[in-house]
Amino acid sequence: MKSHRRRLPWYAGFAVGTAAVVAGALVVVGVGGQASADSDGGNGWRSARLAVELKAAIIKQNFGNVLDTTPPGSAAAKRFAPSAAEKDGMEPSVAQVAQRLKAFAAASPAASPQIHQTPNVDAAVIELDHQGHAVSAANVLLSPQYPTGKVVPLDKNMATDQVRYRTWDDDTWDNNGGLGTTDAIPGRENAPIDFMSPYPASVFKLMVGFGIMQLVDKGQLNLDDDYAYDRTGAPNTACGLNVTKPIRQFFDEMITVSKNESACAMTKLLIQKNYLTTLNQEFVDLGLPMLQINGVRAVDGGHWGANVMSSLDTAKLLMIINGAGGKLWTAPNGTAVTKALLTDSSRAFYLKELGDQGLNQLLSTTNWCGRAYPAQGLPQKVADRWINPADGTMTVDGRVYGQDVRPCQATAQVTFAHKTGLDTTAGNDAGIVTSLPGKAGRHFIVVVNSNLGDRYIDTNRTADPPGIYPVQYTEKYGLLGKAIDQFVTRHHNG
């Protein structure tokens, strides 16, 4: 293997245990606490390189070149005002998505002007060795305040105290220059970076799933137990009806097809077990303060709009679920964070569920295999459970994608165990990328959060075939996913 130090002379002179300035932002060298044959051994040039390449890939996508289908104050904004469920923080239904995008496609280009400011994007990548330990980490932000991107300073535990995170608010973003007004973490008022964290939408279900599996490990739940979800007296939202199902089925529906009703049930179950407050505090204790489930209703587990998740802390949560021997990082209290937060059997079950994800339509776009639009994203092999063996098309919980995905399955390079968060003003994807046997080696976690939901469409968007689930998000997500996969693959095989 050729030395990266000879190929990348710009990082020459980095010293062990010191800090370096990369593209105008401080990056602290040294990642993780577990040495491996693939690790830096304490040198930070891997993370510095990753940060530079991630920032360049984000800028290249030109995320500001999208059309706003419901610009503030427009007739379209009034016509397609958020539904009661969306105001509750939930994803729109399949029918709502199809109706809106059909109307937008029929409108004149003048009805959808260009987005009025740089969107908010929060992207994190953690490169892993073959065991699952971090060998590099990077976090890059984009916003009206940082239109050319901002590299977040990370310490050796892949943490930062240099960002004043604000909670997301649509109206504030539209009318206050994209700058939030409510702090997500107390005591960060003087942090040098000020950023309104995009609404996580259904990626928050990763936190719910983590809490459920911990209760399973504690013997307080069994996945095969029936749970009688009762929301009597709750507001009329997308949490559905009273229903009894095995916990395993609720969990599967929550993760693989992002079913709102099942997520409400599992969130209420955490509340009934008096575990939600414990879970939030555990995230803080682990050094993941930007993982918080806030303001949910006890009566039905709904009302998710106050939840917060940064891409960095989400990526580290996925590191725990992915697992590796020994220490993953050191918590603020000095203790080692390890995979033991979940048992091996619970992690295996969780990873299987993430691998069965059916909504492959952001960083990966395999569901639309073969279409000229959207562009191909991560070269992912999708779960066979959604594929019609007769014609290769995918149908996922009422979403008919209409393309034969078998050619993409045959040329796939990776698996992508992931969770999406899809909303009018949220487009999020968080997952673990692993190379398939015999393919070029790579192993990494990628999380991209943004306010570019289905309110925003590409200037080159093409019409969807009749009866087919529409392309809901900008193809820039897929292009970014592909770019990240390509440069991480070069790191592993260069």
Disulfide bonds with the S-S distance in Angstrom:
Cys239-Cys264 1.96
Cys369-Cys408 2.07
